[in-house]
Every structure is written in structure tokens, then in C-alpha cells.
């Protein structure tokens, strides 16, 4: 499966939205990978919550995105982070 196929359903849903807009992202990552998520977003655009045992952190970001292609780019870059889960 190509990257284009992997995100085709998401792209279809995103195309229904009006752009530009604030787009919410939510990820869960191992605590030692949180800096990699911060590289995707300006830290001030994020809220975080550490898991009960302190092994994971959920990161919610609401950046201003210009189009669906930019959203897909963020998901592609995030997919390169080991142990990440996108919600």
C-alpha cells in the first residue's frame, strides 16, 4: 500500500472541510518521544496529559492549517515516530 492509498480516506474527509482552519491533532507517545511531537507543532499550540504510570503522554495540538495536504504531511511525519498512536 502506498502512502497515497494509506491516507486516501482521510483526504476525502478533509476535502469536505473549509480551509484554512484550526485542525485538532491528538497523539499518544512514549514519554521519551514527546520532544519529537513538539517538533511538529509549536509547543504553545499543545496541551499534554501524562498517563497514570508516567510511561506515555497524550498531546493535543490545534494548529492553524492551510489545506488538507498540510494535515496529511503532519500525519506522515508523525508516523515516523516510534510508538506513536494517532487518535
C-alpha angles and dihedrals in degrees: 000000000000125000088250091056092045092060100032095103092048091047091054091053093046092051088063091064127084115249141248099040145132107276122197120223124186125190136170115210138168108272092247091059098054093102089060090058091048088057088062093052136028105260091236089062092061141080122195141197124191118221121250093259093039095239097112138034129204115218123197118190129181107189126168107255126195100206146345092270090063091051091051089049090057092051091048092051092045091052088065091065112097114242097009122148120195117208 
